[in-house]
């Protein structure tokens, strides 16, 4: 059975394990050096993708938090790379942004912005959805919907209270400014993931 076909049967793998397998055809056993280089490239790529997606930004009137592509990118990185690599990707994204690289939403950097809590939430969410993906959480439409919903809930659970504290507003005001305006967009992102991730698994299975 090919690697791709096996991955569709056993839920212990994520998409990155199939698309970029640790074992190459010329080797009888996995190469530790190759595996480390592959994982490092995936982590860097995940951080870069999140940073690029964050530049897709639309301001929300009355809210310091814009609509961006970074939350979807963070969840996609987590589900595609798995918990460990997803965590490292978002940790790298957060640390480099804190160090001054302007790749947070709207070209911001640093930890002083009121929306920084969402970055911390994405770090946790990528880890959780990555763990769910290794258990088959991205293999079917309903499973993917649940995985994306769990990830989004984690982002808001961290981001909204942080917004309330950073902006010195009430929790209710933070919900109105930092959660409610984004629900429709999150539903659309979840619908996109519900179609794309299971379809990717089916495609890989057919090619295997």
N, C-alpha and C positions, 0 to 999 in steps of 0.2 A: 504494500500500500504506500502511496506517495506521501510526502510530508503534508501537502495541502489537504489530501483526503483524510489523513489521520487527524488533522487539526479540526476538521469539521465534526468528527466523532467524539473526540476527547476535549472537554471544555477547559483543560488546564493550559491551553495556549491562547494567546491574543493575536491580533492581526499582524503585528510586527514580527512575531515569531515565525509566521508562515511566509510573509513577504520577504523578510530578511533572516533566513534561517541561520542558526549558530553553526550548523554543520554544512560544509561545502562538499560538493560531489567528489572532489579530488582527495578528500581526507577521510580516513577510516574512523577518526574520532574528532570531536570538536576541538578546535584550537583555542586555548585560553586567550592568547594574544588577539586572535581574530574576534572572539566573542567580546572582549573588553573594548576593542576599537569599534565594533558594531554598536554596542550599547552606548558608548560615548557619543557616537554620531547621532543615534536616535534621540538621546537626551538633548544634545545641542539643537537638533532639528525641531524637537518639540518646543523648546524655549523660543526659538526663532519664529516658528509658526504662530505661537501665542502673541509674541511681540508685533508681528506683522498684522495679525487679525485685530489687535487692539487699536491699530490706526484707522480701522473702519469704524468711525465714530460719528454719532448723530446726537447733538445736544438735546436734552429734555428740558423744556421750559419749567422753571421753578425747582429744578433738581440739580445738585452738583454732580450727579452720576449720569454720564451719557449712555446711550445705547451703543454697544460695541460688539465686535465679533470675538473678543477675547474669551468670554465665558464659554461660547460654543467650542472655540479652539481648545481651551483647557480640558473640557470634558472629552473632546475627541482625542486629545493626546493621552488622557488617562485610559480610556477604553482601548485605544490602539496599542499602547506601549505596556500596559499593566501597571500595577500599583507602585513597584519600586522605581521603574524608569519614569513613570508619570510624576511621582513625587519629586524626583531629582530634576526633571524638566521644569516644573513649576517653581521649585526652590531656586534653580538657576535664574529663571525669569525674574523672580522676586528680588533676589540678591543683586543681580546686575542692574535692575531698575533702581533699587535703593542706592546703589553706588553712583548713580548719576546718568546712566544711559536712558535717553528719553523714549522709552518704548512702552510705557504704560499708556492708558487711554489718553487721547488728545495730545500725545507727545510729552506727557508729564514723566517725572521721575521723583525718587525720594519717597519717604514714608509719611510725609506731613499732610498729604492730600486726604480729604475726608473719605474718598472712595478706596483707600488702601486696604480697608478691611475685606473688600471683595477679592483682592489679590490673595490675601491670606486664606479666604474661603475657597478660592480656586485650588490652592495648594492642597488643602484637605480633600476637596471634592475629587480632584484627579486621582488621589490615592485610593479613595473609596470606590469610584467607578472602575478603576483598574482592577481592584480586587474582585468586584462583581463580574467584570468581563472575563476573568480567568475561570469563573464559575458558570460561564455561558450567558452572562447578562447582556450580551450584544448579538446573540444569535437569532433571535426572533423579534417580531415587531413589538409584541407586548412586553417582552423582557427588556428590550432596548428602551421602550417608553418608561418603564419603571426605573431603569438605571439612570436615564437622563433626569427624571424627576427627583431622584434621590440626590444626584449631584447638584442640581439647581437649588434644592432645599438647603443643602449644606452651605452653598455660597451665600445665600441670603441669611442663613442663621448666624453667620459670622459677619457679613458685610453690613447688615442693617443696624445691629447694635453698635458696631464700630462707627457707623455714620452718625448715629445719635450722639455718641460721646464726642466725636471729633468736631461735629458741627454745633454742638451744644443745643440740641433740639430734643423734643420728647420722642419716645419710641414710636408713638402713633404718627408723628410727623415724619419720622424716618421711614416708616412703612409706606406712607403716602408718597414720599419723594424717592425712595430707593428700592421699592418692591412693586407696588401697584402698576406704575407705568410700563413695567417690563414683562408683565405676564403674557401678553399677546405675542410679543416677540419670542419669548421662551417657548411658547407652544409651537410656534413656527419652526424654531430650531430643533425642538424635539421631534417634530414631524419629519424634518429633513434627516435626522439621525435614524429614525425608525425605518426610513426607506433605504438609506445609504449603507448602514452597517450590516444588516442581514443580507442585503444584496451582494455586498463584498464577499461575505462568507460563502454564499451560494456560487458566486463566480469562481472563487478559488477552488471550491470543491469540484466544479465541473472541469476546470483546467487540470486538476489532479488526476 
